[in-house]
Amino acid sequence: MAVARVTMEVENDGVAVITISNPPVNALALPIFEGLMQKFTDAMRRSDVKAIVLTGKDRKFSGGFDINVFEMVHKTGDLSILPDVSVDLLVNVIEDAKKPTVAAIAGLALGGGLELALSCHARIAVPKAQLGLPELSLGVIPGSGGTQRLPRLVGLSKAVEMMLSSRPIMSEEGKELGLIDAIVPLEELLKVSRQWALDIAGKRKPWIRSLHIMDKLGSLPKVHDVIKMARQQAKQTAKNMPQHLACLDVIEEGVVHGGYIGVLKEAKVFNELVASVTSKALVHVFFAQRATAKVPNVTNIGLKPRMTKKVAVIGGGLMGAGIATALILSNIYVVLKEINSEYLLRGIKTIEVNIQALVSRKRLTQDNAEKALSMLKGVLDYSEFKDIDLVIEAVIEDVPLKQKIFSEIEKACPPHCILASNTSTIDLNIVGEMTRSQDRIVGAHFFSPAHVMPLLEIVRTEKTSPQAILDLMTVGKTIKKVPVVVGNCTGFAVNRTFFPYSQGAHILANLGVDVFKIDRLITDFGLPLGPFQLQDLAGYGVAVATTKEFSSYFPDRTFHSPLVELLMKNGRNGNDGNHRLYLYLRKSNLHTILISAYGVAGKNNGKGYYIYEKGSKPIPDPLVLPIVEESRRLTNIMPGGKPITVTDQEIIEMILFPVVNEACRVLDEGIVVRASDLDVASVLGMSFPSYRGGIVFWADTVGANHVYRSLKKWSQVYGNFYKPSRFLEERASRGIPLSAPVSTPSASWSRM
């Protein structure tokens, strides 16, 4: 394992080149800060050093502060672990030194890496280097002067945008903004940077201390206006996340009272935010997502992934077209099979629309769009399947049809080909029971729209080979998905965990709680849409079908509400179908059990719980209320026939605690490798707020005992839907976090 270190070389021209080395991205680990302090101090003392160039090894400047240190702080509660470098190193030793430093930036300068470069007196970069301050995505703010120096170099509005969005810019834009002084080819980076440093030392180029410049900040009234507008936006788009408003406060402090005062406040606020629940949750998700790549007895047994060059997708509907889109965008050749020419042309047209939508949003060039579409071929038979590496079946949820397809593709595909199904509910053993290739059968559960949503749920049976799992994981990463490997059961991990979500909402509605209040509280909690508006967008036929599916497998904990059937009987089918739902998905990164299980509903009539008018936010429709009352009359579960009295917090808990309860069953049965996998899946697949850490992490912050006692109380009043699982009861009684490893893994995962 490579050792994190800092080196220094002094050439005859009097320039000391200080190099950060900590593969793979030269993260600023604690030894790096110690090394920087030592090398810069040495360079300042040496009489043969006129100027310094700071760079990173292996064509990367620095990916930023070592996030492992955050995790150490969260586990120990010891803030003294954090290095205090903002003033001692970046201000005193680098920026205010008597010898100039030029940052030579290749690859990336992110977070603390960019802050280090900002403290230098000039910045030279290669083309397309990434520059950004993404700290807010981890629940903190830039902590080494970034809140003060960036606004002074690029202007207040742009700096605020970069920090609050956490999105990087390229060096070309940085040059236009004044963040970068020059862009040069990689092979000339050090040469130009050395000369630039000597020119500063010789007063042939300006010696700029960015903490002290003011000309790009604007007048104080304008500053206050920019900050005010940013605060208003943050309150709308970053609810429940304190780091956004804190960042704006620190920026404003520095503008009003001076950069040095701003740096001091920044350090104080940074330390406060590191210890926050929000930072703990976001850092947890960061590491949890990386942990999904480690699957016991798959990724640790010396297997090498095989190359997947050609994939067949069977079914050109919404899911199949989305899967094909994701594949061709990553230069994987796709054969799309349909049963007739009409369906095939429709599927190809959907893929073309998907691709052109990316072009229109400037996420894809026209040349790359044409290249992607050239990777697609439509067929009506299996003649092109002779050299396929992976086939993904994406037809409707019909068992006999899927069994027939798998029997056919086993004969048509080569022996090494992986046979995958995009089913979201059907047991894979049933899907493949007519084949002899049980070791090649695997679930490839994409989330709709498949080319947009980041999660890929890989479902293994007891017979699926580790090689098939590894190969599919590799494909997932290639097409920019996060693969999470799960076990085989009804609904698998994600859909099964969240099937109680809408049911809990319907129980409350039938107990007399206002449906629109339920939606408002759930969105205030952090989900992009409440459960009833979600049903509007997915279509009520989908809701009926999913309830029927899960009630057949979990009849003891399924609530049968007549509300959706009553809405349909009254001529309401939900909102206007695929297009509007897709817009919501794009906007909110939303996904639901309804959509993943059965695809998006077809054309609906625009009538639902809400009134939908073009260009306006959905408005609650008061005409729905008599229908809700009819549902309450039929279910007759209101105590004494009167609406229950319940607090806002209890409403949230009565909807989400049953989800936690089902997550406990998923953990107990070993459906996921680790609890954090379920957290990642809930964030990426169900849009559970990342700043709450995922469903299991959030439950642990609430406390297993509180979840258990609440469910037990409700089950005694409202029935088995709320009955606590054995796993939850055991963890609560023993004081063990829900996320703690299961001591006896399920037999179905014994090979892991």
C-alpha positions in Angstrom: 0.0 0.0 0.0 1.3 3.4 -1.0 2.3 5.7 1.8 0.9 9.3 2.0 3.8 11.7 1.7 5.0 15.0 0.5 8.2 15.4 -1.4 10.3 18.5 -2.5 12.8 18.9 -5.2 14.8 22.1 -5.8 16.3 22.7 -9.2 19.0 25.1 -10.3 16.5 27.8 -11.3 15.6 28.2 -7.6 12.1 26.8 -7.8 11.1 24.2 -5.2 8.5 21.7 -6.6 6.5 20.3 -3.7 4.5 17.2 -4.7 1.5 15.6 -2.9 1.5 11.9 -3.1 -1.5 9.9 -1.8 -3.0 7.6 -4.4 -5.5 7.4 -6.0 -6.6 11.1 -5.8 -3.9 12.6 -3.5 -6.4 13.0 -0.7 -5.3 15.4 2.1 -4.7 12.9 4.8 -3.2 14.0 8.2 0.3 13.0 7.1 -0.1 15.1 4.0 -0.8 18.3 6.1 2.2 17.5 8.3 4.4 17.0 5.2 3.1 20.3 3.6 3.9 22.2 6.7 7.4 20.7 6.9 8.3 21.2 3.2 6.9 24.7 2.9 8.8 25.7 6.1 12.0 24.2 4.7 11.5 26.0 1.4 11.0 29.4 3.1 14.1 28.9 5.1 16.4 27.8 2.2 18.4 30.6 0.5 18.5 28.7 -2.8 14.7 28.7 -3.1 13.2 31.7 -4.8 9.7 30.4 -5.4 7.6 27.3 -5.0 5.4 25.2 -7.3 2.8 23.0 -5.6 1.5 20.0 -7.5 0.1 16.4 -7.2 1.5 13.1 -8.3 0.1 11.0 -11.1 -1.7 13.8 -13.0 -4.0 14.8 -10.1 -3.6 17.8 -7.9 -5.8 16.7 -5.0 -9.3 15.3 -4.6 -9.7 17.0 -1.2 -9.7 16.3 2.5 -9.5 12.7 3.5 -13.1 11.8 4.4 -11.9 8.9 6.6 -11.0 11.6 9.2 -14.7 12.7 9.3 -15.6 9.1 10.0 -13.1 8.9 12.8 -14.6 12.0 14.3 -18.1 10.6 14.1 -17.1 7.4 15.7 -15.0 8.9 18.5 -16.6 12.4 18.9 -13.1 13.8 19.2 -12.9 17.0 17.2 -9.2 17.4 18.0 -8.5 14.8 15.3 -9.3 17.5 12.7 -6.1 19.3 11.5 -6.0 23.1 12.3 -4.4 24.2 9.0 -6.6 27.0 7.8 -4.6 29.8 9.4 -1.3 28.1 10.4 -0.6 26.6 7.0 -2.7 28.2 4.3 -2.6 31.8 5.6 0.7 32.1 7.6 3.0 29.7 5.8 1.7 29.9 2.1 -0.4 33.0 1.4 1.4 35.5 3.6 4.9 34.1 2.9 7.8 36.1 1.4 8.2 33.6 -1.4 5.4 33.0 -4.0 3.7 29.7 -4.6 2.0 28.6 -7.9 -0.4 25.7 -7.9 0.1 23.4 -10.9 -3.3 21.7 -11.3 -3.8 18.5 -13.3 -6.9 16.3 -13.2 -8.8 17.7 -10.3 -8.6 20.2 -7.4 -11.7 19.5 -5.3 -12.6 20.5 -1.7 -9.6 21.0 0.4 -7.5 20.5 -2.7 -9.0 23.6 -4.4 -8.7 25.5 -1.1 -5.0 24.7 -1.0 -4.7 26.0 -4.5 -6.7 29.2 -3.7 -4.1 30.0 -1.0 -1.4 30.1 -3.6 -0.5 33.2 -5.5 -1.4 31.9 -9.0 -3.0 28.7 -10.5 -2.0 27.1 -13.7 -4.2 24.2 -15.0 -4.4 21.7 -17.7 -7.5 21.5 -20.0 -10.6 20.0 -18.5 -9.3 19.9 -14.9 -12.2 19.8 -12.4 -12.4 22.6 -9.8 -15.0 22.7 -7.0 -15.9 22.9 -3.4 -18.3 19.9 -2.8 -18.2 20.0 1.0 -21.9 20.8 1.5 -22.7 17.4 0.0 -21.1 15.9 3.1 -23.0 18.1 5.6 -20.1 20.7 6.2 -18.8 23.8 4.6 -15.4 24.5 3.1 -13.1 24.6 6.1 -9.8 26.0 4.8 -10.7 29.4 3.5 -12.8 28.4 0.5 -15.8 30.4 1.7 -13.6 33.5 1.7 -11.2 33.1 -1.2 -13.5 31.7 -3.9 -15.9 34.7 -3.9 -13.0 37.1 -4.2 -11.6 35.3 -7.2 -14.8 34.4 -9.2 -17.4 36.8 -7.9 -19.9 36.3 -5.1 -22.8 35.0 -7.2 -20.7 32.3 -9.0 -19.0 31.3 -5.7 -22.3 30.9 -3.9 -23.6 28.8 -6.8 -20.6 26.5 -6.8 -20.6 25.9 -3.1 -24.4 25.5 -2.6 -24.7 23.1 -5.6 -21.4 21.2 -4.8 -20.9 20.9 -8.6 -17.4 21.4 -10.0 -16.5 23.5 -13.0 -13.9 22.8 -15.7 -10.6 24.7 -15.8 -11.7 26.5 -19.0 -14.6 28.1 -17.2 -12.3 28.8 -14.3 -10.0 30.7 -16.6 -12.9 32.9 -17.8 -13.9 33.6 -14.2 -10.4 34.4 -13.0 -9.9 31.3 -10.8 -7.3 30.0 -13.2 -4.4 32.2 -14.5 -3.5 30.0 -17.5 -4.3 26.7 -19.2 -1.5 24.7 -20.7 -1.0 21.2 -22.0 -0.1 18.6 -19.4 3.5 18.2 -20.7 4.1 22.0 -20.2 2.4 22.3 -16.8 5.4 22.2 -14.6 7.6 24.3 -17.0 5.0 27.1 -17.2 4.2 27.0 -13.5 7.9 27.2 -12.6 8.4 30.2 -14.8 5.2 31.9 -13.5 6.5 31.5 -10.0 9.8 33.0 -10.9 8.0 35.9 -12.7 6.0 36.6 -9.5 9.2 36.5 -7.4 10.8 38.9 -9.9 7.8 41.2 -9.9 7.1 40.6 -13.6 3.7 39.1 -12.7 1.3 40.2 -10.0 1.6 38.8 -6.5 -2.0 38.2 -5.6 -3.2 37.2 -2.1 -6.8 36.2 -2.8 -7.9 36.6 0.8 -7.3 40.3 0.5 -8.7 41.3 -2.9 -12.2 42.9 -2.9 -12.9 44.2 -6.4 -15.2 41.2 -7.5 -17.3 41.2 -4.4 -19.4 44.3 -5.3 -21.0 46.8 -3.0 -22.4 45.8 0.4 -26.0 46.3 -0.6 -25.5 44.1 -3.6 -23.7 41.5 -1.4 -26.7 41.5 1.0 -29.1 41.0 -1.9 -27.2 38.1 -3.3 -27.0 36.4 0.1 -30.7 37.1 0.8 -31.8 35.5 -2.5 -29.5 32.5 -1.9 -30.9 32.0 1.6 -34.5 32.0 0.2 -33.5 29.4 -2.4 -31.7 27.3 0.2 -34.7 27.2 2.4 -36.8 25.8 -0.5 -34.3 23.4 -2.0 -32.2 22.3 1.0 -34.8 21.9 3.7 -33.5 20.2 6.9 -29.8 20.8 5.9 -28.1 23.4 8.1 -24.9 23.6 6.1 -26.4 25.7 3.3 -27.5 28.6 5.5 -24.4 28.3 7.6 -22.2 28.6 4.5 -24.0 31.8 3.5 -23.6 33.2 7.0 -19.8 32.6 6.9 -19.5 34.1 3.4 -21.3 37.2 4.5 -19.3 37.5 7.7 -16.1 37.6 5.6 -17.3 40.2 3.1 -18.6 42.5 5.8 -15.8 42.2 8.4 -12.8 41.0 6.3 -11.4 37.8 4.9 -9.3 36.9 8.0 -12.3 37.3 10.3 -14.3 35.2 7.8 -11.6 32.4 7.9 -11.8 32.3 11.7 -15.6 32.0 11.7 -15.4 29.4 8.9 -13.2 27.2 11.0 -15.6 27.5 14.0 -18.7 26.7 12.0 -16.9 23.9 10.1 -16.2 22.1 13.4 -19.8 22.5 14.6 -21.1 21.1 11.4 -18.8 18.1 11.4 -20.4 17.0 14.6 -24.0 17.4 13.3 -26.4 14.5 12.5 -26.6 15.7 9.0 -22.9 15.3 8.4 -22.9 11.9 10.1 -25.7 10.8 7.8 -24.2 12.1 4.5 -20.7 10.7 5.3 -22.4 7.4 6.2 -24.1 7.3 2.7 -20.7 8.3 1.1 -19.0 5.3 2.6 -22.0 3.0 2.4 -22.2 3.5 -1.4 -18.5 2.5 -1.7 -19.1 -0.5 0.5 -21.6 -2.0 -2.0 -18.7 -2.9 -4.2 -17.5 -5.4 -1.7 -19.6 -8.6 -1.8 -18.3 -11.6 0.2 -17.5 -14.7 -1.9 -17.8 -12.6 -5.1 -15.3 -9.8 -5.1 -12.8 -11.3 -2.6 -12.1 -14.7 -4.2 -9.8 -13.7 -7.0 -12.3 -13.7 -9.9 -11.7 -11.3 -12.8 -14.7 -9.7 -14.5 -15.3 -10.8 -18.1 -15.7 -8.3 -20.8 -19.3 -7.5 -21.8 -19.3 -6.2 -25.3 -22.8 -7.1 -26.6 -26.1 -7.2 -24.6 -29.5 -8.3 -25.7 -32.6 -6.5 -24.3 -35.9 -8.4 -24.7 -38.8 -6.0 -24.6 -38.8 -2.4 -25.9 -41.3 -0.9 -23.5 -40.5 1.8 -21.0 -38.1 -0.3 -19.0 -36.5 -2.2 -21.9 -35.9 1.1 -23.8 -34.5 2.7 -20.7 -32.1 -0.2 -20.1 -31.0 -0.1 -23.8 -30.4 3.6 -23.6 -28.2 3.3 -20.5 -26.1 0.6 -22.3 -25.6 2.3 -25.6 -24.7 5.6 -23.8 -21.7 3.6 -22.4 -20.6 2.2 -25.7 -22.1 -1.3 -25.2 -23.6 -2.8 -28.3 -27.3 -3.6 -27.8 -29.6 -5.9 -29.7 -33.2 -5.0 -28.9 -35.8 -7.8 -29.5 -39.5 -7.3 -29.8 -42.4 -9.6 -30.9 -43.4 -7.5 -33.9 -42.3 -4.6 -36.1 -44.8 -2.2 -34.5 -43.5 -2.7 -31.0 -39.9 -2.7 -32.2 -40.2 0.6 -33.9 -41.9 2.1 -30.9 -39.1 0.9 -28.6 -36.4 2.3 -30.9 -38.3 5.6 -31.1 -38.4 5.7 -27.3 -34.7 5.2 -27.1 -34.2 8.0 -29.7 -36.3 10.3 -27.6 -34.3 9.5 -24.5 -31.1 10.3 -26.3 -32.3 13.5 -27.9 -33.6 14.7 -24.5 -30.0 14.5 -23.2 -28.8 16.5 -26.2 -31.5 19.2 -25.7 -30.4 19.5 -22.0 -26.7 19.7 -23.2 -25.7 16.6 -21.3 -24.7 14.9 -24.6 -23.3 16.2 -27.8 -25.1 15.5 -31.1 -22.0 13.5 -32.3 -22.1 11.3 -29.2 -25.8 10.9 -29.6 -25.4 9.6 -33.1 -22.5 7.3 -31.9 -24.8 5.9 -29.2 -27.6 5.2 -31.6 -25.2 3.4 -33.9 -24.7 0.9 -31.1 -28.3 -0.2 -31.3 -29.9 -2.9 -33.6 -33.5 -4.0 -33.5 -34.5 -7.6 -34.2 -37.6 -9.8 -34.2 -35.9 -13.2 -33.6 -32.9 -14.8 -31.8 -30.5 -14.9 -34.8 -28.3 -12.2 -33.4 -28.0 -13.9 -30.0 -25.1 -16.2 -30.9 -22.4 -13.9 -29.5 -24.3 -12.2 -26.8 -22.5 -11.7 -23.4 -25.6 -10.7 -21.4 -29.3 -10.8 -22.0 -31.8 -8.8 -20.0 -35.4 -9.8 -20.2 -37.7 -6.7 -19.6 -41.2 -7.8 -20.5 -44.4 -7.5 -18.4 -44.7 -9.3 -15.1 -46.1 -12.5 -16.5 -44.7 -15.8 -15.2 -45.5 -18.1 -18.1 -44.1 -15.5 -20.6 -40.9 -15.0 -18.7 -40.4 -18.8 -18.3 -40.9 -19.3 -22.1 -38.4 -16.5 -22.8 -35.8 -18.0 -20.5 -36.2 -21.4 -22.0 -35.6 -19.9 -25.5 -32.6 -17.7 -24.7 -30.9 -20.6 -22.9 -30.8 -22.3 -26.3 -30.1 -19.2 -28.4 -27.3 -17.7 -26.3 -23.7 -18.9 -25.9 -22.8 -20.9 -22.8 -21.0 -18.0 -21.1 -24.0 -15.6 -21.5 -25.6 -14.3 -18.4 -29.4 -14.7 -18.3 -30.9 -11.7 -16.4 -34.4 -10.6 -15.7 -35.6 -7.1 -14.9 -38.5 -8.5 -12.8 -39.1 -6.5 -9.6 -41.3 -9.0 -7.8 -41.3 -12.5 -9.3 -39.1 -15.2 -7.6 -36.2 -15.8 -9.9 -36.3 -19.5 -9.2 -39.8 -19.5 -10.7 -38.6 -17.5 -13.7 -35.8 -19.9 -14.5 -37.2 -23.2 -13.4 -37.6 -24.5 -16.9 -33.9 -24.0 -17.7 -30.8 -26.0 -16.9 -28.6 -23.0 -16.5 -29.4 -22.0 -12.9 -25.9 -20.7 -12.3 -26.3 -18.1 -15.0 -29.7 -16.7 -13.9 -29.7 -13.4 -12.1 -32.0 -10.4 -11.4 -31.0 -7.1 -13.0 -33.7 -4.9 -11.5 -33.4 -1.4 -12.9 -35.4 1.5 -11.6 -37.5 3.6 -13.9 -36.5 5.6 -15.9 -33.7 3.1 -16.3 -31.3 5.4 -18.1 -31.8 8.1 -15.3 -32.1 6.3 -12.0 -28.8 5.4 -10.4 -29.6 2.2 -8.6 -29.2 -1.3 -10.0 -30.5 -4.1 -7.7 -28.7 -7.3 -8.6 -30.6 -10.3 -7.4 -28.9 -13.6 -6.8 -30.5 -17.0 -6.1 -28.8 -19.8 -4.2 -27.4 -21.1 -7.5 -26.3 -17.9 -9.2 -22.5 -18.1 -9.8 -20.2 -15.6 -8.3 -18.8 -14.9 -11.8 -22.3 -13.9 -13.1 -22.7 -11.6 -10.1 -19.3 -10.0 -10.7 -19.8 -9.5 -14.4 -23.2 -7.9 -13.8 -21.7 -5.6 -11.1 -19.1 -4.6 -13.7 -21.7 -3.8 -16.3 -23.6 -1.7 -13.7 -20.5 0.4 -12.9 -19.8 0.8 -16.6 -23.2 2.3 -17.3 -22.8 4.6 -14.2 -25.1 2.7 -11.9 -24.6 1.8 -8.3 -25.0 -2.0 -8.1 -26.4 -3.4 -4.8 -26.4 -7.2 -4.6 -29.4 -8.6 -2.8 -31.0 -12.0 -2.1 -34.1 -13.5 -3.8 -37.5 -12.9 -2.3 -40.8 -11.3 -3.1 -40.1 -7.6 -4.0 -36.3 -8.3 -3.3 -34.8 -5.6 -1.0 -36.1 -2.2 -2.1 -39.7 -2.9 -3.1 -40.2 -5.2 -0.2 -38.9 -2.8 2.3 -41.1 0.1 1.1 -44.3 -1.8 0.3 -45.8 -0.6 3.7 -45.1 3.0 2.8 -48.3 3.8 0.9 -50.3 1.4 3.1 -49.4 3.3 6.2 -50.7 6.4 4.6 -54.0 4.8 3.6 -54.5 3.5 7.2 -54.1 7.1 8.5 -56.4 8.4 5.8 -59.1 5.9 6.8 -58.5 6.8 10.5 -59.5 10.3 9.7 -56.2 12.1 9.0 -56.3 14.6 6.1 -54.6 13.1 3.0 -53.1 16.5 2.0 -51.6 17.0 5.4 -50.0 13.6 5.2 -48.4 14.5 1.9 -47.2 17.8 3.2 -45.6 16.3 6.3 -43.8 13.6 4.3 -42.4 16.1 1.9 -41.3 18.3 4.9 -39.6 15.2 6.2 -37.6 15.1 3.0 -39.1 12.7 0.4 -39.8 14.5 -2.9 -43.5 13.6 -3.0 -46.1 12.5 -0.5 -47.7 9.0 -0.9 -51.0 10.3 -2.4 -49.5 12.6 -4.9 -47.2 9.8 -5.8 -50.2 7.6 -6.6 -51.6 10.4 -8.8 -48.4 10.3 -10.8 -48.0 6.6 -11.1 -51.6 5.9 -11.8 -54.1 4.1 -9.7 -54.1 0.8 -11.7 -50.5 0.4 -10.6 -51.4 0.9 -7.0 -54.2 -1.7 -7.1 -51.8 -4.2 -8.8 -49.0 -3.8 -6.3 -51.3 -4.1 -3.3 -52.7 -7.3 -4.8 -49.2 -8.7 -5.4 -47.9 -8.0 -1.9 -51.1 -9.0 -0.1 -50.8 -12.5 -1.7 -47.3 -12.9 -0.1 -47.8 -10.9 3.1 -51.5 -11.2 3.9 -50.9 -10.9 7.7 -49.6 -7.4 7.3 -51.4 -5.9 4.3 -54.1 -3.3 4.7 -56.9 -3.3 2.2 -58.1 0.3 1.6 -61.0 0.9 -0.8 -59.9 4.4 -1.5 -58.1 3.9 -4.8 -61.0 1.8 -6.2 -63.4 4.5 -5.2 -61.4 7.1 -6.9 -61.3 5.0 -10.1 -65.1 4.4 -9.8 -65.5 8.2 -9.7 -63.7 8.6 -12.9 -60.3 9.5 -11.5 -57.2 7.7 -12.8 -54.4 10.0 -11.7 -52.3 12.6 -13.5 -51.4 12.7 -17.2 -49.2 9.7 -17.4 -45.6 9.1 -18.5 -44.5 12.6 -19.5 -45.3 14.4 -16.3 -44.1 11.5 -14.1 -40.8 11.5 -16.0 -40.4 15.2 -15.3 -40.9 14.6 -11.6 -38.5 11.8 -11.7 -35.8 14.0 -13.3 -36.5 16.9 -11.0 -36.5 14.9 -7.7 -34.6 11.8 -8.4 -37.7 10.0 -7.3 -38.5 6.4 -7.5 -41.3 4.3 -6.0 -42.3 0.8 -5.4 -45.3 1.4 -7.7 -43.2 2.4 -10.7 -40.4 -0.2 -10.2 -42.8 -3.0 -9.8 -45.1 -2.5 -12.7 -43.7 0.3 -14.9 -45.4 3.6 -15.4 -49.2 3.8 -15.9 -50.4 4.6 -19.4 -52.6 7.6 -20.2 -54.4 8.9 -17.2 -57.1 11.5 -17.2 -55.4 14.2 -15.1 -57.9 13.8 -12.2 -56.5 12.7 -8.9 -56.1 13.8 -5.3 -54.7 17.0 -6.8 -55.6 19.5 -9.6 -52.8 19.7 -12.1 -52.6 22.7 -14.3 -49.7 23.5 -16.7 -47.1 25.8 -15.2 -48.6 25.6 -11.7 -47.9 23.5 -8.6 -50.5 20.8 -7.9 -53.5 22.0 -5.9 -55.4 19.8 -3.5 -58.8 19.0 -5.0 -61.6 19.4 -2.4 -63.9 17.2 -4.5 -61.8 14.2 -3.4 -62.9 14.7 0.3 -66.3 13.1 -0.1 -64.6 10.0 -1.7 -62.2 9.8 1.2 -65.2 10.0 3.6 -66.8 7.1 1.7 -63.7 5.0 2.1 -63.7 5.8 5.9 -67.3 4.6 6.1 -66.5 1.4 4.4 -63.4 0.5 6.4 -65.0 1.7 9.6 -61.7 1.7 11.6 -62.0 5.1 13.2 -62.3 4.6 17.0 -65.9 5.4 17.9 -66.4 6.6 14.3 -64.4 9.8 15.0 -61.0 10.8 13.5 -58.0 10.0 15.6 -56.0 12.7 17.3 -52.4 12.4 16.2 -49.4 14.7 16.2 -47.4 15.7 13.1 -44.5 13.6 14.3 -46.7 10.6 14.9 -48.1 10.8 11.3 -44.6 10.6 9.9 -43.7 7.7 12.2 -46.9 5.8 11.5 -46.0 5.8 7.8 -42.2 5.3 8.1 -41.9 3.0 11.1 -43.7 0.1 9.2 -41.0 0.6 6.5 -38.3 0.3 9.2 -40.1 -2.8 10.5 -40.0 -4.5 7.0 -36.4 -3.4 6.7 -35.7 -5.4 9.9 -37.2 -8.5 8.3 -35.1 -8.0 5.2 -32.0 -7.7 7.5 -33.0 -10.7 9.5 -33.5 -12.9 6.5 -30.1 -11.8 5.1 -31.6 -10.4 1.9 -28.8 -7.7 1.9 -25.1 -8.1 2.7 -25.1 -5.3 5.2 -27.5 -2.8 6.6 -25.7 0.1 4.8 -26.6 -1.6 1.5 -30.3 -1.0 2.3 -29.5 2.6 3.2 -27.9 3.2 -0.2 -30.8 1.4 -1.9 -33.4 3.5 -0.1 -31.6 6.7 -1.0 -30.8 5.9 -4.7 -33.9 3.8 -5.4 -36.6 5.4 -3.2 -35.3 8.9 -2.8 -35.2 8.6 1.0 -33.4 11.8 2.0 -29.6 11.2 1.9 -29.2 13.8 4.7 -31.0 11.3 7.0 -28.5 8.5 6.1 -30.9 6.0 4.6 -33.8 4.1 6.2 -31.8 2.0 8.7 -29.4 4.8 9.7 -32.3 7.1 10.3 -34.1 4.4 12.4 -31.0 4.1 14.5 -30.9 7.8 15.1 -34.5 7.6 16.2 -33.7 4.6 18.4 -34.8 1.0 17.9 -36.6 1.0 21.3 -38.8 4.0 20.3 -39.6 2.4 16.9 -40.5 -0.9 18.7 -42.6 0.6 21.5 -44.5 2.8 19.0 -45.3 -0.1 16.7 -46.4 -2.3 19.6 -48.7 0.4 20.8 -50.3 0.9 17.4 -50.6 -2.9 16.7 -52.7 -3.3 19.9 -55.1 -0.6 18.6 -54.9 -0.9 14.8 -53.9 -4.5 14.1 -51.1 -6.7 12.6 -49.9 -4.2 10.1 -48.0 -2.5 12.9 -46.9 -5.7 14.7 -43.2 -5.4 15.5 -40.9 -8.0 13.8 -38.9 -10.4 15.9 -35.7 -8.8 14.8 -36.8 -5.3 15.9 -38.0 -6.6 19.2 -34.7 -8.4 19.9 -32.6 -5.4 18.9 -34.7 -3.0 21.0 -34.7 -5.2 24.1 -30.9 -5.7 23.9 -30.0 -2.2 23.0 -28.3 -3.2 19.8 -28.4 -0.9 16.8 -30.5 -2.1 13.8 -27.4 -1.6 11.6 -25.3 -4.0 13.6 -24.3 -7.1 11.7 -26.6 -10.1 11.9 -24.9 -12.8 13.9 -26.4 -15.7 12.0 -26.7 -15.0 8.3 -29.6 -16.5 6.4 -28.9 -19.9 4.7 -29.6 -18.3 1.4 -26.5 -16.2 1.8 -24.3 -18.8 3.4 -21.9 -18.6 0.5 -21.3 -15.0 1.2 
